[in-house]
Amino acid sequence: MMKFVAEINIMPQKALLDPQGKAVSSNLKNIGLESCSNVRIGKHITMEVMAMDDNEAKVLVKQACEKLLINPVMEAFEFSLVRPQ
């Protein structure tokens, strides 16, 4: 078994409104940062996974995301795996 670290990013679906991101975008303009816009706010999760290989680790992370970590109606995810030295 090998240890992997998954870096998971969860974001609102692109088609949905992001009220929190909208509020931040508005406030950036209010503080003189007009060149910053279209803020989307999500979550970042780090998770350790024990698996036989990269493929098994990817399957486990995908299952964790789809079964527990995201709401598929409202959120999408992407992740990367690294093996700590």
Buried (B, 14 or more C-beta within 10 A) or exposed (E): EEEBBBBBEBBBEEEEEBEEBBEBBEEBEEEEEEEEEEBBBBEEBEBEBEBEEEEBBBEBBBEBBEEEBBEEEEBBBEBEBEEEE
